[in-house]
Structure formats: C-alpha cells, structure tokens
Amino acid sequence: MAEKNSERVTLEIYGATYHLKTNEPEYLKQLAATLDKKIRDTAQQYKFFSGGNNQIVMLAALQILDDYTKLQKDYAELVSLLDDK
C-alpha cells in the first residue's frame, strides 16, 4: 500500500490505534471506519458472548468474508448471464 509519495495516517479500529503509510489516506480512513463499525455491530450482536476482543474481531472477519464470498458468487453469475447474451 505504501509507496514513494505516501502519507502517514493514524487509524482507530475498535479501540486500537494503528499508524500506517498510504497513497490513499482518505480511502484507508474510510475502510478503517467501515471495519470499526462492522466490529462494533458484531460486538453488539453478540453482547452476551463471553469471548474477548480477539473473538469478536474474528467473528466480524468471518462475516466480512462471508459477505465478500457471496458478492463474488453474485458477480460471477451476472458475468455469466451477460456472456450468454
């Protein structure tokens, strides 16, 4: 992600602070905000879950991967439909 003209950004995700370099600071901030929201939503959904932060983050990661995998499948089906025309 970081190259010659990169900029240092500070991100906060679920209470943890990260310092990264990137050529696209606003995009990275947007990704971090989306990830933070997803983790917080997951924590709220599993508020009675006895696991710690690592387990909540892992559950959020699994949900994100599930969403991504379903989108890939949908995209492949759309491309296939367009190819058939």
HELIX and SHEET records of a PDB file:
HELIX    1   1 PRO A   25  GLN A   45  1                                  21    
HELIX    2   2 ASN A   53  ASP A   84  1                                  32    
SHEET    1   A 2 GLU A   7  ILE A  13  0                                        
SHEET    2   A 2 ALA A  16  THR A  22 -1                                        
END                                                                             
